Amino acid sequence: MNKYLVKIICILTILIAVFQVARYVNNHNTESCYTNIANIKIGEDYKVAMETMSRNTIFLKTQITKELDPKNDSIIKVVFPYKDDGDVVSSCPIISYSIKTGKVVEIETGLFY
């Protein structure tokens, strides 16, 4: 009986530890993403912006789309999904940069204010 009880306690302890680590990683990603998006400025080189966004944050697969703005300049939009939410576009930060200049032209913060 005692061995059975010890096994149950060990399994519960491991499950609680795994849950706490997952919660910590999610909170850390959210906090790092908030800090990173605040450090990006319009007019900054897009390579620097990409490095800034990836600092201390684990992203899921980034999504890249190409659009044309009213000035016929090709704009690349990069979505940074920091957590797996269904509606990625509205909740995740998006950085848009011009192909011609290589500079950031728009920053959409998603749920980060």
C-alpha positions as CSV (number, residue, x, y, z in Angstrom):
1,M,0.0,0.0,0.0
2,N,2.8,2.4,0.9
3,K,4.6,1.8,-2.5
4,Y,1.4,2.5,-4.3
5,L,0.9,5.8,-2.4
6,V,4.5,6.9,-3.0
7,K,4.1,6.2,-6.8
8,I,0.9,8.3,-6.9
9,I,2.5,11.2,-5.1
10,C,5.5,11.1,-7.4
11,I,3.4,11.1,-10.5
12,L,1.3,14.0,-9.2
13,T,4.5,15.9,-8.3
14,I,5.8,15.4,-11.8
15,L,2.6,16.5,-13.4
16,I,2.5,19.7,-11.3
17,A,6.1,20.4,-12.2
18,V,5.4,20.0,-15.9
19,F,2.3,22.3,-15.7
20,Q,4.3,25.0,-13.8
21,V,7.1,24.9,-16.5
22,A,4.6,25.2,-19.3
23,R,2.9,28.1,-17.5
24,Y,6.3,29.8,-16.9
25,V,7.3,29.5,-20.6
26,N,4.0,31.0,-21.8
27,N,4.3,33.9,-19.4
28,H,7.9,34.5,-20.3
29,N,7.1,34.4,-24.0
30,T,4.3,37.0,-23.5
31,E,6.4,39.3,-21.4
32,S,9.4,39.1,-23.8
33,C,7.2,39.7,-26.8
34,Y,5.7,42.8,-25.1
35,T,9.2,44.1,-24.4
36,N,10.5,43.3,-27.9
37,I,7.6,44.9,-29.8
38,A,8.0,48.1,-27.7
39,N,11.7,48.3,-28.7
40,I,11.0,48.4,-32.5
41,K,10.7,51.7,-34.2
42,I,9.3,52.7,-37.6
43,G,12.1,53.4,-40.0
44,E,14.4,50.8,-38.4
45,D,16.1,48.3,-40.7
46,Y,14.0,45.2,-40.9
47,K,16.9,42.8,-40.1
48,V,17.4,44.6,-36.8
49,A,13.7,44.4,-36.1
50,M,13.7,40.7,-36.8
51,E,16.6,40.2,-34.4
52,T,14.9,42.3,-31.8
53,M,11.6,40.3,-32.0
54,S,13.4,37.0,-31.7
55,R,15.3,38.0,-28.5
56,N,14.4,35.9,-25.5
57,T,11.2,34.6,-27.2
58,I,10.2,31.3,-28.7
59,F,7.9,31.8,-31.7
60,L,5.9,29.2,-33.5
61,K,6.4,29.3,-37.3
62,T,6.3,32.9,-38.5
63,Q,3.9,33.7,-41.3
64,I,5.0,36.0,-44.1
65,T,2.6,37.7,-46.6
66,K,3.3,40.1,-49.4
67,E,1.0,43.1,-50.2
68,L,1.0,46.2,-52.3
69,D,0.4,49.6,-50.5
70,P,-1.3,52.6,-52.3
71,K,2.2,53.8,-53.5
72,N,2.7,50.5,-55.4
73,D,5.5,49.6,-53.0
74,S,5.7,46.0,-52.1
75,I,5.2,45.4,-48.4
76,I,6.1,42.3,-46.5
77,K,4.1,41.5,-43.4
78,V,5.7,39.1,-40.8
79,V,3.4,37.7,-38.1
80,F,5.1,36.5,-34.9
81,P,2.8,33.9,-33.2
82,Y,4.1,33.7,-29.7
83,K,1.4,31.2,-28.6
84,D,-1.0,28.9,-30.3
85,D,-4.3,30.8,-30.3
86,G,-6.6,30.1,-33.3
87,D,-6.8,33.7,-34.5
88,V,-3.1,34.5,-35.1
89,V,-3.5,37.7,-37.0
90,S,-5.5,39.7,-34.4
91,S,-3.6,38.6,-31.3
92,C,0.0,38.5,-32.5
93,P,2.5,41.3,-33.3
94,I,3.0,42.0,-37.0
95,I,5.9,43.9,-38.5
96,S,5.5,45.3,-42.0
97,Y,8.6,46.4,-44.0
98,S,9.2,47.8,-47.5
99,I,11.0,45.7,-50.0
100,K,12.5,48.8,-51.7
101,T,14.0,50.5,-48.6
102,G,14.3,47.5,-46.2
103,K,12.8,49.7,-43.4
104,V,10.0,49.0,-41.0
105,V,6.9,50.9,-42.2
106,E,4.2,49.6,-39.8
107,I,4.0,47.9,-36.5
108,E,0.8,46.1,-35.4
109,T,1.1,45.1,-31.8
110,G,-1.8,42.7,-31.7
111,L,-3.0,42.4,-28.1
112,F,0.1,44.3,-26.8
113,Y,-0.6,47.9,-25.9
